[in-house]
Amino acid sequence: MMQLDDSKVPMDNSKKSEKLKPKKLFWHLYSLQMLGPEKFSKVVSRILRKDCGLIK
């Protein structure tokens, strides 16, 4: 059986889990209201470029 090498595993698992999250492909109008100004402008740009969708 193969053993894992613990020396290559980062100590902070929270940073690792954040990097592995998939990008959100569909946004609901109400979820856009909860975003901060910078995140909101990035998401709206992605919607206008049709990189992600909008759910009414």
N, C-alpha and C positions, 0 to 999 in steps of 0.2 A: 504494500500500500504506500502511496506517495504522501510525504509529509510537507506541510507548508513552512516556508521560511518566515518567521515572525519579524526578522530584522527589516524586511522591506515594507511592512505594514505601517502606515502612519498612525501616530498616537491619537490624533484628533479625528474621530470618525465623523463628526458633524460636517466638517469641510468636505470630506469625501462624498458624503451622501448628497450634498448640495450640488456637486459637479455632475452627479449621475442622473439628476432629474431631467426628464425629457422636456422639450420646449412645448409650451401650450399652443395648440393649433386652432382652437376655437375659443372665442371670448363672448361672454354674455354681457349685455349692456349694464346690468347692475354690478358686475364684478369690475368693470372699468371705473365706476364711480368710487371704488375703494382704493384705487391706486394713487400714489404720489404723483406730482407733476412730471418728474423726469421719466418715470416708468410709463405713465400714461402717454406721453408724447412718443416714446419708443414703440409702444404697442399700436398706437394709431398709425404710425408710419408703416409698421408691418402689415396692418390691415389694408391700408391704401395701396401698398405694393402687391397685395393679394398673397402674402406669405402665410397668412393665417386668416381664419374666417370669423364672422360676427354672427352671433345667435341673438335673435330678437326675443 
